[in-house]
């Protein structure tokens, strides 16, 4: 028996000696192995899955699947899954779930500031604190876009896609109307009176069909933003203290312009109820200028050619700015991988490739200043306007205010309510709402 056990004990001692030598004599090898585990085949995200929720239109207008694939290539062993969400802001889908401490996703894309405010109010989101901005500083961002994610001076959203209100125009039609310079570039209107003259010159009625000189998006998704943008571009401010300005002479001038250009037949009449009326009319050749988000210009280029469309500033917005808004990025507290989500944001959602891809194809503006470099002039020139633009205030009852503005402007344009009564009714109604900032 002892003879049989001896070879076994000998082998055990050999193995033990090898193990001890590995522990005491080759510390460098162990450290290298740890480094490889962080940066190589098994880095810090190896074995982890990031679930990214995005509204379906964002999946179409942002190279999100490419971003997921690139992140997984950069971090072998990690997994990123893209989960489509409903288009009306992810609040409807996730509010109850997140309130219960559960989440099917770790990162959400596509909410407007108003969509995200409800999560902030219920303490459901991860704050982007100083640690996040330590290696991706605030000054890299376009400030008005970043500020739209601030709630009570805390950052709960990072801007993914930027928008600004402007005029989307047909260059070829403006050239026919004599509204371009010697190089064929459209001349921006300098006042409401001049914009009225543009609309009049561009309106054509032939064979029973009408091409309107101007269309203003006035349905509930844009009516308030377009009103704010009109005042901001003219005066540099659309607020009167904590209230929206519905009392000044400038407010009166703006609504008088909308009423006159509509009553005289130079503005498309059916934009109050159909939020796509202006967009569809432009695409079909029925509108020469569309007052809405500037991103529409890139969409129209596919139909008319880039040489035949352009973005023009609203009167005064080259100096006073316009209204900016964003589609944001936010992290639910109930998600499983907040740190992985932050890494994905920095590495993939804020990089030049993705932001410029979305800008050149769909007009969604970069939210990082450096990503404007190298863009076509029509897009890069918007940075000057955006930097002086402002966002809408996040009132608790913003939805009620929007409905109020829409109802009264509808009465003005459809039922011939006076501009004075329209402004008075909106102002009185606004002061009955809860305007506490979320």
Order of alpha helices (4+ residues) and beta strands (2+ residues): alpha-alpha-beta-alpha-alpha-beta-alpha-beta-alpha-alpha-alpha-beta-beta-beta-alpha-alpha-beta-beta-beta-alpha-beta-beta-alpha-alpha-beta-alpha-beta-alpha-beta-alpha-alpha-alpha-alpha-alpha-alpha
